[in-house]
Amino acid sequence: MNAVDFSRSPHRRLNLLTGEWLLVSPHRALRPWQGQTENIGGDGRPEYDSTCYLCPGNQRAGGEKNDTYDSTFVFTNDYSALLEHTPVVETCEENLLKSVSEPGICRVICFSPRHDLTIAQMEVAEIRGVVDLWHDQFKELSEKPEINYVQIFENKGAAMGCSNPHPHGQIWAQHHIPTEPGKELAQMQRYYSRHGRTLLQDYLAVELRQQKRIVCRNESFVALVPYWATWPFELLILATNHHPNLLTLSNQERTDLAAIIGEVTVKYDNLFHTEFPYSAGLHQAPTDLADHPEWDLHMHFYPPLLRSASVKKFMVGYELLCGPQRDITPESSAELLRNLSSVHYTLEEQSEIG
C-alpha cells in the first residue's frame, strides 16, 4: 500500500468527543486567494454608554435597573430561553411527534463595568473575577434538583449573533442534558469503561508528546487546536489534572484558567488585528447527582473567521448535506496561532507610536 501524506492529501479524522467524522482537504488550501485580507480594528467604544442595557446603573429592556457594579455582575435574563417553573410534561402524537417540556434558568454575566473592553483586553486578575463568578454560579445552579446540566458560554461579536458589544456571557441551566454534551458524555463513558482512564487525559498526553497542535500552556491548562477541529482556528482548553467541573479547581488553577483564556483571546485578536469573534463555552460534568469519573472539564472556542477580519467560514453545501469539512489542517492553524504575540496588537501599536 502506498503511503499517504495526510498534510497534503484528503482524509477523514475522528472526533473523539462526539464519535463523528470530519473531512480534511489540505490540498485546497493551496488554491489561489484573491479575496479580502484587510484588518479591522475596534470601533472606538466609550468606557460607559448611557444607552447600553448592560452598563452599570442603566435600565434594561425588561424595566429592571443594573447595580452600579465595579467588577462583575449577574442577573436573570429578561428574555430567557428557559423558564424555571415550567412543569415537566411529555407528549407523543401518532407515535412519531414527540415533545417534552424543558424547565431551566438563563442568566447573563457582565465581565466588566467597562463597555469598551473584551476578555482579550482585560487583566488576568479581572478575568479571574469572571472565573470566580462562573464557579459560584455553577455551584448554586448545580444544587437545584431540577437542574441536570449547566452551560456557561460567551458569544463574542456580531458575527456570532451578539447584539451588544459590552463584555458579557451567559449561563443556561436546564433539566435535560443537551445534545452536544450528551454526545461527549457517551464517548467519555465508553472510553472510561474500557480503559479505566479518562478520554481527555489520555488525549492530552498524546498532544503533549506530539507537540504539533499545542498553542500555549501553563502549569494547569493547555490550549490546543484539536486533532478533529472543524472551524479554521478552533481551540480546546484542557486541564493538566483531572477535574469534572470548576468546583474542584484550586486557587492557583482558577488563576491559571483565567491566564490561558486571556492569552488565547489575545492571540485571536492578533491574528487579523480585529476583535476576533467566537462562541466559547465550558463543558462540565452533568449535575444529575450521578458520579461522573469519566468527565474532564474542558473549554471549546469556535471562531468563524477564515482568512481575514471579514472572511468567514460557513457550513454550506457538502457540510450541510454530508458533514463538516476543512481545508487548512489543525497543525497549520496551531502553528500560526502559536507564533503570534501574547501582547495585544493595540498595545504593541501604542508602544511603536510612543
C-alpha positions in Angstrom: 0.0 0.0 0.0 1.3 3.4 -0.9 2.0 5.8 2.0 -0.3 8.9 2.2 0.9 12.3 3.3 -2.0 13.5 5.4 -0.7 17.0 5.4 -1.4 17.2 1.7 -4.0 14.5 0.9 -7.7 14.4 1.6 -8.6 12.3 4.7 -11.1 11.9 7.5 -10.4 12.5 11.2 -12.4 11.1 14.0 -13.8 13.5 16.6 -13.1 11.6 19.9 -15.6 13.8 21.8 -18.6 13.1 19.5 -17.7 10.0 17.6 -18.4 11.8 14.3 -16.1 12.2 11.3 -14.6 15.3 9.7 -13.3 15.6 6.1 -9.9 17.4 5.8 -8.8 18.6 2.4 -5.4 20.3 2.9 -4.6 20.5 -0.8 -7.5 23.0 -1.2 -5.6 25.5 0.9 -3.1 25.9 -1.9 -5.7 27.3 -4.3 -5.2 31.0 -5.2 -6.9 33.5 -3.0 -8.0 36.9 -4.3 -10.5 37.8 -1.6 -10.4 40.2 1.2 -7.4 40.3 3.6 -7.9 43.6 5.4 -7.6 44.1 9.1 -10.4 45.8 11.0 -9.7 47.4 14.4 -12.1 48.1 17.2 -15.0 50.5 16.9 -13.8 53.1 19.5 -16.5 52.4 22.1 -16.7 54.6 25.2 -15.9 53.2 28.7 -19.6 53.9 29.6 -22.5 54.0 27.2 -25.7 55.5 28.6 -27.8 53.6 26.0 -26.3 50.2 26.9 -28.6 47.9 28.9 -25.6 46.1 30.4 -23.6 49.1 31.7 -23.7 49.8 35.4 -26.7 51.7 36.7 -28.6 51.6 33.4 -32.1 50.4 32.9 -32.6 47.1 31.0 -35.2 46.4 28.4 -37.3 44.5 30.9 -37.5 47.5 33.2 -35.0 46.4 35.9 -32.1 48.6 36.7 -28.5 47.2 36.8 -26.5 47.5 40.0 -23.7 50.1 39.9 -21.2 47.3 39.8 -17.4 47.7 39.7 -16.3 44.2 38.7 -18.7 41.5 37.6 -22.5 41.4 37.6 -25.1 38.7 37.1 -28.8 38.8 36.6 -31.6 36.6 35.3 -32.1 37.1 31.6 -35.1 39.4 30.9 -35.9 37.3 27.9 -34.9 33.9 29.0 -35.0 31.0 26.6 -35.8 28.7 29.6 -38.3 29.3 32.4 -37.6 27.9 35.9 -41.1 26.9 36.8 -42.1 25.0 33.7 -43.6 21.7 34.6 -42.0 18.6 33.1 -44.6 17.1 30.6 -44.1 14.7 27.7 -46.3 14.3 24.7 -46.2 12.0 21.7 -48.6 12.3 18.7 -49.2 9.3 16.5 -46.1 7.5 17.9 -43.8 9.9 16.0 -44.2 13.6 17.0 -42.6 13.7 20.5 -42.2 16.7 22.7 -41.1 17.3 26.3 -41.2 20.5 28.3 -37.9 22.0 29.5 -37.6 23.9 32.8 -34.5 25.9 33.3 -32.8 29.2 34.2 -31.0 31.7 32.0 -28.6 34.2 33.4 -26.4 37.0 32.0 -22.9 37.7 33.3 -21.3 41.1 32.7 -17.5 40.5 32.7 -16.6 44.2 33.4 -18.3 47.5 34.0 -16.3 48.9 31.1 -18.2 49.0 27.9 -15.1 49.3 25.7 -13.3 46.1 26.8 -13.3 42.5 25.7 -11.8 39.5 27.6 -8.7 39.9 25.4 -8.1 43.4 26.9 -8.7 42.5 30.5 -6.0 41.8 33.1 -5.6 38.3 34.4 -7.0 39.4 37.8 -10.1 40.8 36.1 -10.6 37.5 34.2 -10.1 35.6 37.4 -13.1 37.5 38.7 -15.1 36.1 35.9 -13.9 32.6 36.6 -14.8 33.0 40.2 -18.3 34.1 39.2 -18.6 31.1 36.9 -17.6 28.9 39.8 -20.2 30.4 42.2 -23.0 30.3 39.6 -22.2 26.7 38.7 -22.3 25.7 42.4 -25.6 27.5 43.0 -27.4 26.2 39.9 -26.0 22.6 40.1 -27.5 22.2 43.6 -31.0 22.8 42.3 -32.8 19.4 42.0 -34.4 20.2 38.7 -31.2 21.2 37.0 -29.1 18.4 35.4 -26.8 20.4 33.2 -25.2 23.9 33.4 -23.8 25.5 30.2 -21.6 28.6 30.7 -20.8 30.3 27.4 -19.9 33.6 25.6 -20.9 34.8 22.1 -18.4 37.5 21.1 -19.0 39.7 18.1 -21.9 40.4 15.8 -20.7 37.6 13.5 -21.8 35.2 16.3 -25.1 36.9 16.9 -24.1 39.1 19.8 -26.2 42.2 19.7 -24.4 44.1 22.5 -20.6 44.6 22.5 -20.5 45.1 26.3 -18.3 42.2 27.6 -20.7 39.6 28.8 -21.6 35.9 28.7 -24.5 33.7 29.6 -25.4 30.6 31.7 -28.2 28.3 30.7 -29.1 25.7 33.3 -31.6 23.1 32.3 -33.4 19.8 33.2 -32.1 17.6 30.3 -28.6 17.1 29.2 -28.3 18.9 25.8 -27.3 17.2 22.5 -23.5 18.1 22.3 -22.6 17.4 25.9 -24.7 14.3 25.6 -22.5 13.0 22.7 -19.4 13.8 24.7 -20.8 12.0 27.8 -21.4 8.8 25.7 -17.9 8.9 24.3 -16.3 9.5 27.7 -18.3 6.8 29.4 -17.5 4.3 26.7 -13.8 5.0 26.9 -13.7 5.0 30.7 -15.5 1.7 30.9 -13.0 0.1 28.5 -9.7 1.6 29.9 -10.4 2.8 33.4 -8.9 6.2 32.4 -10.5 9.4 31.1 -10.6 10.1 27.4 -9.4 13.7 27.6 -6.5 13.0 29.9 -5.2 10.3 27.6 -5.8 12.5 24.6 -3.9 15.4 26.2 -1.0 13.0 26.9 -0.8 12.3 23.2 -0.9 16.0 22.3 1.8 16.8 24.8 4.0 14.1 23.3 3.5 15.1 19.7 3.6 18.9 20.3 2.1 19.5 16.8 -1.2 21.3 17.8 -0.3 23.0 21.1 -0.8 26.8 21.0 0.1 27.8 24.6 0.1 26.3 28.1 0.8 27.0 31.7 1.1 24.8 34.8 -2.6 23.9 34.9 -4.0 24.2 31.4 -3.1 23.6 27.8 -4.7 25.3 24.8 -4.5 23.4 21.5 -6.2 23.0 18.1 -7.9 19.7 18.5 -6.9 17.0 16.0 -10.5 16.9 14.7 -11.1 20.7 14.7 -13.9 21.8 12.3 -13.5 25.6 12.4 -10.3 27.1 10.9 -8.9 28.3 14.3 -10.9 26.2 16.7 -9.3 25.7 20.1 -9.8 23.4 23.1 -8.5 24.2 26.6 -7.8 21.1 28.7 -6.8 20.8 32.3 -3.5 19.0 33.1 -5.1 17.4 36.1 -8.5 15.6 36.3 -11.4 17.9 37.1 -15.0 17.2 36.4 -16.0 20.8 36.9 -14.9 24.2 38.2 -15.6 23.3 41.8 -12.6 21.1 42.2 -10.1 23.7 40.9 -7.6 25.0 43.4 -7.0 28.8 43.9 -3.9 28.6 41.6 -5.8 26.6 38.9 -8.5 29.2 38.8 -5.9 31.9 38.1 -4.2 29.7 35.5 -7.5 29.2 33.8 -8.0 33.0 33.7 -4.5 33.4 32.3 -4.8 31.0 29.5 -8.2 32.3 28.4 -6.6 35.8 28.3 -3.7 34.5 26.3 -5.9 32.7 23.8 -8.1 35.6 23.2 -5.2 38.0 22.7 -3.7 35.6 20.1 -7.1 35.5 18.4 -7.3 39.3 18.2 -3.7 39.5 17.0 -4.4 37.1 14.1 -6.2 39.6 12.0 -5.9 42.7 14.1 -9.5 42.8 15.0 -11.9 42.0 17.8 -12.0 38.3 16.9 -15.5 36.8 17.1 -16.1 33.4 18.6 -18.5 31.3 20.6 -16.8 29.8 23.6 -18.1 27.6 26.5 -17.1 25.4 29.3 -18.2 21.7 29.2 -18.5 20.4 32.7 -19.9 17.1 34.1 -23.7 16.8 34.3 -25.2 17.8 37.6 -27.7 14.9 37.7 -26.4 13.5 41.0 -24.7 10.6 39.3 -21.0 10.1 39.6 -19.0 11.1 36.5 -15.4 9.9 36.9 -15.2 9.8 33.1 -15.7 13.6 32.7 -12.9 16.1 32.3 -13.6 19.9 32.4 -12.7 21.5 29.1 -13.5 24.7 27.2 -14.3 25.0 23.5 -13.6 28.0 21.3 -15.5 28.1 17.9 -14.4 31.1 15.8 -15.8 31.7 12.3 -13.0 33.8 10.7 -11.1 32.1 7.9 -8.7 34.3 6.0 -9.2 37.9 7.3 -11.2 40.0 9.7 -14.2 39.8 7.4 -13.9 36.5 5.6 -15.8 33.8 7.4 -16.3 30.1 7.2 -19.9 28.9 6.7 -21.4 25.5 6.9 -22.8 25.1 3.3 -23.2 22.5 0.6 -21.4 19.3 1.5 -21.2 20.3 5.1 -25.0 20.8 5.5 -25.8 17.7 3.5 -23.0 15.3 4.5 -20.7 16.5 7.3 -18.1 19.1 8.4 -15.0 19.7 6.2 -12.0 22.0 6.5 -9.1 22.9 4.2 -6.3 24.3 6.5 -5.0 21.5 8.7 -5.2 21.7 12.5 -1.4 21.5 12.6 -1.1 24.6 10.4 -3.7 26.6 12.4 -1.9 25.7 15.6 1.5 26.8 14.3 0.1 30.1 13.1 -1.6 30.8 16.5 1.4 29.6 18.5 3.7 32.0 16.7 1.6 35.1 17.4 2.5 37.5 20.2 0.8 37.2 23.6 0.7 41.0 23.8 -2.4 42.6 22.4 -1.8 44.2 19.0 -3.2 47.6 20.1 -0.7 47.8 22.9 2.2 47.0 20.5 0.9 49.7 18.2 0.8 52.2 21.0 4.4 51.3 22.0 5.6 51.8 18.4 3.9 55.2 18.2 5.4 56.2 21.6 
